Amino acid sequence: MNTLVFLASEDDSNKRIDSFLSEKIDNISRSSISKYIANENVTVNDKAVSKSYRLVEGDKVIVNIEEPKPLDIVAENIPLDIVFEDNDILVVNKPKGMVVHPAAGNYEHTLVNALMHHCKDSLSGINGVLRPGIVHRIDKNTSGLLVIAKNDIAHNRLAQQIKDHSFTREYKAISYGNLKTESGTINAPIGRHKTDRKRMCVTEKNSKSAITHYYVLQHLKGFDYIKCVLETGRTHQIRVHMAYIGHPLAGDDVYGPKRVITELEGQCLHAYKLGFIHPISGGYLEFTAEVPTTFKLFLDKLNKISE
């Protein structure tokens, strides 16, 4: 059982307890929070409350989070594109179409299944049985670089770099339309969509700060080839931000136009550069990975059309 304790501030006054906790706790859905409240795993001033309870400044909120039940996650001999590996970390180039870690209804053929075969017992356990070694994630249909922690010390130090915004994450993408400026910053908070919980959106309600910097690499006919640099790392951040400013990513079947470019097999987004301080040696490491074939072929096609 993992216990979290929060103290309501003046700014938290009159917030619903379920909204408050969804802001405070990462990686737990609103529905899970509601279940914790219903099961009396959440107390305010040592008393169980309903999910509609509204906070008062000074309220002491305690959340008892049950440890995930062990699942039989099977190690699978899936080939990995390993960019770097030592005793503490592993950098892999994840292909488009591969899910990073097991989740409900999808417990096989993920990156974690492959890592368990390759690394055996050498993966950090901080994120539990479903996500051993996983420090950060990219979407199923986003390709590119991820760093994996082989032990808890490495995991904690890498996670701290991400929190401190000293972790370099640069992406290449193709977006609809031609941006009016050659570079810019999108500073807009991101939270769950109020009606579709699988989608994210720009919203002031129950959201977290999100900052994306973009740079135009090439103007094309009807599209731009761009670079995006993450300052924060929210779920679907680049996809949501680019759609928010009217330039969704090509191939994105969630945030893009209804008429999807099916040949791309998902959003045209690739995590091509990763830079960080090695968690044990202290030296700076930086890695790059070329865009995948589907991305390159589409870019070549746009270049021919744009000539």
N, C-alpha and C positions, 0 to 999 in steps of 0.2 A: 504494500500500500504506500503510495507516494502522497505526502501531505503538502499542500500549498496554502500559504497564509497571505491575505491582502488586507490593507487598511484603506477604507474609503476616504478619499480626499474631498475638499469642498467642491471640486469640479465633478465629482462622482455623485453628488447629491441628487436624488430623485431619479437616478438611473435604475432600470429594472436589473435585478440580479443576474438574469440570463444574458442580457446585453453586456453588462459589466464584465462577466467572466469570459465571454467570447472575445472581448478586446484584450483581456489580460493573458489568456492562455493560448498559445500557438498549437496548431495541429490537432485541435479537438473541435469537432463540429458542434453547431448550435443544438442539434438533436441530442448529441451525447451529453451536453451540459444539462439539457432538460431532464434526461434520464438520471443523471447524478443528483439533481435537485429532488426529483420524484422519489428516489431511493434513499433520501436523507443523507446523502454523502456530502451535502453542502450545508453549512450552518452559518448563521449570522449571530454574533454575540452568544455562541454556544447553543443556539436554538435553530431547529429546522424551519425552513421557510418555503413558500411557494415560488414558482418562477416569476410571478408578477410582483414579488416584493420589491419595493423601491428603497434604495439605499439612503442612509442619513450619514452625514460627515462623521467620521470616527468609528463607523461600523467595522467590526473585525470579521472578515469572511474567511472561513476555512473550507478547503476543498480536499476531500480524500479521493484520490484517483486510484482506481483498482489497476493492478499490473495486468497487462495483456496476457491472456491465456496462451501458453506455449502451443505453437502450431507446428506441424510436421512440414517445415519448408524444405523441400528436397533440393539437394545440390545437383545441378545439371551441367553436363559437359558442353557448355555453349561457348564457342570461340569469342575471345575478347580482344579488342584492338587496344593493346596496352602501350601507352605513350611513355610512361615512366613507372618504375617500381623499386622500392627498397624495403627495409624492415618495418617502416612506420606508415608509409602511404603508398597509394596506387593511383595513377592518373589514367583514366580510360577515355576513349573516344566512343561514346554511345551512338549506335545507329538509330536512324529514324524508325519508328514503329516499335521500339522496345520500351516497355514500362520499367521504371527504375526499381520499384519495390513491390512486393505482394500487397494486395488489398482485397476487399470483399469481392468474390467472384473471379479473382485473377491471381491465383497463387503459383502459377507456373510460368516458365520462360521469361522471367524478369531478369534485370541486371543482378539483383541480389541472389537469385538462383545460380547464376553464372559465377558470381564472386565466391559463393560458398564452396563451389567445386574447386576454384582456383586457389583460394586463400585458406581453405579448411577452417581451422578454429582461429585464425589470425584476423579477426575483424572486431572493431570496437562494439561494445554492447550498449552504448548510451541511449540509442534510439529504439531499443527493445528488440524483440525477436523478429519483428517484421521488417526492420530496417537496419540490420547490422552493418556498420561501416559507413552508412550514408550520412554525409555532412550537409550536403545541399542537393537539390534535385533540378531536373529539367523535364518538360512535358514529354509524353510518349512520342509525339510526332515532331519533337525538336531534337535535332542531332547535336553531338558535340561533346566537349570536355567536362569531366567530373573528377573531383578528387575524392578518394575513398580513404578512410582512416582504419589502420590495422590495430590500433589500440586506443584506450580511452584518453590517454594523455594527448596523443596527436589529435584526436577528435575535439577535445575541449579547446585546444589552442587554435585549431583551424576555425572552429565556430566563433571564437572570440574575434578573430580577424574579420570575419563576415559581419559581426555585430559592430565592429569599429569602422567599417567601410574601408578597410585597408586591403581587401581581397579583390583583385582585378578580375572582372568578368565582362568580356566583350563578345558581342554577337554580330553576325552578318545576317541580313534579311533583305527581302524584296517586298516593298510596300506599294499599294495602289496609289496612283496619281503622282503628281510632281510637287514636292514640298516647296514652299515659297522661300524658305531660308535654307542656307547650306548647312546650318547646324542649329541646335536648340535644346532646351531642357523642358521636360514635361514633369511638373511637380504637382501631382494630383493623387489624393489618398485613394486606396483601393480596399474594397470590402466585398462580402458576398452579395450577390444579386438578391433582392428581397423576395422574388417569386421563384427563381430558378437557382437552387442551391449549388448546382454544378458550375454555374457561371460566376465570374467576378465582374465588378464594375467600379467606375469612379464614383465615389459617394463620400459624404461627410459622416454618414451614420455607421457606427460599428465598423470603422475602417482603420487602416494603418497608413502612415506616411509612405509615399512611393515616389521615387525620383529616377527618371530615365534621361540620359543624354543621347541625342542622335546626331549623326553626321552623314551627309549625302556623299556617297562615293561616286555615284554616276546617275545622271538623269537619263531615263529611257522613255520610249514611247508608251505613255500610260502608266508607267511604273518608275520607282526609284530603287536603286541598289544602295542600301544604307548600312551604317555601322551603329549599333546601340551599345552604350556602356551603362551598366547597372550601378547605381549608388546604393539602392536597397534591393531586396530580393523577394518580392511578393509573388504569390501564385498568379501565373499568366501575365506578369507585369508588362512585358514588352507588347504582347498581343493586345492587352486592354488599353494601354496608353496610346499605341498607334491608332487603334480604332477610335479612341476618344477624340483625337485631333483630326479625324476624317481620313486617315491613311492606313486602313487595316492591312494586315499581311496577306500576301498572295497565298492561296490555298487554305486559309483558315476557315474551317467549316463552322466555327462557333461565333467568332467576332467579325468575320468578313461578310461579303455579299452573299445572297442566297445562291447565286450561281457560282459554284465552287470550281476552281481549276483542279480537276481530279487527277491530272497527271502528276501533280506535286505530292499526292498522298499525304496531305496535311500541310500545316503552315510552313512557309519558306523561311525557316529560322534555324540558325546554326551557331552553337557556342564555340567560337573559333579560337578564343584566347583566354587563358587562365594564368593568373599570377599571384603568388603568395609567398610568405616566409615559411620555410620548412619548419614544422613544429618542433623538431628536435635539434637539428644542426644550426638553425637560425639563419641560414643562407637564403637569398631570394631565388625563387624558381619561376620560370615563365615558359608556357607551352602554347603551341598553336596547332590547329588541325584544319586541313583544307575542307572546303564545303563538299558535301556528298554529291554523287553523280546526278541525282534528280535536280538539285539546286543548280549545278553547273550547266546542265543541258538547257534548263529554262532560261538561265542568264544568257547563254549563247544564242538562244532563240530570240530573246528580246534585243540583243545587240544587232542581230541581222535585220530585224524589223525596223530598228531605230536608225539604220545607216542612211 
